[in-house]
Amino acid sequence: MEDIITLIGPRSVGKSTTGISLAKSLDWIYIDLDEHMNNILKEEGGISGFAEKYGWNKYYLRIHDELKVLLSSLKNKKIVLDVGGSATSSKFPASKFNAKLLSKRTKIVLILPNEEDEKGIQVLFNREKQRDHFKGWSKDKLMKKVRRDYFYNVPGMRKFAHFIIHTKKRKPKQLADYIMSLFKIN
């Protein structure tokens, strides 16, 4: 297994802030897969433009191809890889390929807000309503989306994660320290 820790979890769970903190603590390279894919697909209008044109399943197949290239190019490097919510879920058939590849080549940590799904969904809802792209949404519509996305994505993520951690009220640095302890990294 490579020296790559992959962070997965639902949108707004804190993967990016935790990943940045973890990479900084370890003096490893931090890669945000969504940012990486947006750069690669710039001429297609980024992730959303590509998905609109070809569909989400085709996008996750494209991620799979790019992950193979990325993982090969990262040999002998120490990486914290932040992978977006549904790239490893069961929502799209192609995302299972990504999960299997990452499971074989990296150490996957699933970050969830709470052990109890309903409490976790409430935490995610409270964070999502602060995001700009959900500002005009009604609370009911947003809660339905958060709940649907959670139950669509998280069960598939659980299947491939090597570890599952719960943020509760821990800060990103505390989560990073906890992840380091899981892998016995100082």
N, C-alpha and C positions, 0 to 999 in steps of 0.2 A: 504494500500500500504506500502511496506517495505521501510526502509531508504536506498534505493539503487537508485543511479542515473546511468542510462545506457547511454553511449555515442555511437551513431552510425553515420555512414557517409562513403563516398567513401574513398578508399585507398589514402593516402598521404594528407588528409584534415587536420590532426593534432589532431586526437582523443587521441593518446597516450600522447603526450606532454601536451595537455590540461587536460587530465584525471589525469596525475601525479601531475600537478600543482593544480588541484581542490582537489584531495585527500590530498595533503600536506597542502593546505590552511584550509581545514576542519578538519584535523587530522583524516581522514577516511582511510579505507583500499582500495588500488588500485588493481584491478584484470584485467589483460589482458586476454580475453577469448581465443585468438589464442595461447598465451603462455601456458595457462592452458590445452587446448586441445592437443597441441604438447607434453606436459608432459604425459598426459593420454594415448596418442597413440604412445608413444615412440617405443614400440615393433613392431608397424605396419609401422614404418618409418615416424612418425609424421603425420601432416595433409595431406601433399601432397602424402605420401605413402599410407595412408588409402584411400584417394580419387581416387588415381590411381587404386587401387585394387578393390574398391567397388562402385566408382562413387560419384559425389558431392552430389546428392540428399540423398544418404545413409549417407554421412558425416553430412549433416544438420539434419537428423533424429537423429544421434548420439549426435549432439550438444544438441538437444532438451532433450534427456534423461539426459545428463550431466548437463544441465541448471536446470532441476527439482531437481537433487541431490544437486547441488551447492546452489541454492536458499534456499532449506530446511536447509542446513548446515549453512547458513548465517543469520538465524533468529536472530533478536535483534542486528545485527551488522550494522554499517554504512559503505556502500560500494560505490565506484565509479567503475563501470563495463564498460570496453572498449570492445565493440563487433565489430568484423571485418565486412567489407563492405557488403558482400552478405549473411551473416547469418540471416538478417532480411528483405531481399529484396523480390522482386517477381520473381526473376530469377529461383529459384527452388521451387517446391511446398512445400517441407519440411521446407523451411525457413519461410514460413507464420506461421507455428506452433510456431517457436521461437519468432516471432514478437508478436503474440497474448499472449504468456506466459509472455514475458517481459513487454508488455503493461499493463497486469493485475497486475503484481507484482512489477514493478519498474517505475520510472519516466524516460521516454525516451527523450533524447535531440539529435536531428539530427543536425550535424554540416556540413554546406556547405560553400564553399569558397566565394560565392557571390549570390545575389538574382537572377541575370541573369545567366541562364545556360551556355551560350557561354563564358562569362567571367570566370565563375567557372571552366569550362573545361580547359580553357587556364592556369589558376592557377595550376590545378592538373597536366596538361601536363608538365609544367615547373618544378614541383617538381618530377614527375615520371622520367623524363630524367636524374635526378641526382642519382637515385637509381641504385645500382650495377646490379641487375638482368635485367635492361633494357638498360645497357650501349651499347650493340652491336646492338640495334634496330635502324632502320631508323626512322626519325622524322615522316614520313607518317604512318608507321606501328604503332608506339607508339600512335600517335594522334587518329588513328582509334580505338585502344584498349581503350584508355581513354574515348573517346566519347561513344563507345559501352557499356562499363561497367557503365558509368554514367547513360545513359538512360535505361539501363537494371535494375539497382539497385535502383536508387534514387526515382523513382515513388512509388515503394513498401515501401520504408522507410518513405516517406512522409505520407503514410496512417496511420502508427502506432505511429509516433512521437507525444509526448505531446507538445513539443516546437521545433521550427526550428530556429537556429541561424546561422549567416553568419560571417565567420572569417574576411573577408575583409583584413585589414592589422593589425588586433589586435594580440598582443602577447598572448601566452598561459595563462599567469597570468591574463591578461585583460579578456579573455574569461572565465576563472574560476570565476573571480569576477562577471561577468555578469550572469553566470549560478547560482551562489549563490543568486544573486538578484532575479532571476526568481522564485526560491523556497523559498525566504525570509529566507535564512540561513546566519547566521553571523559567 
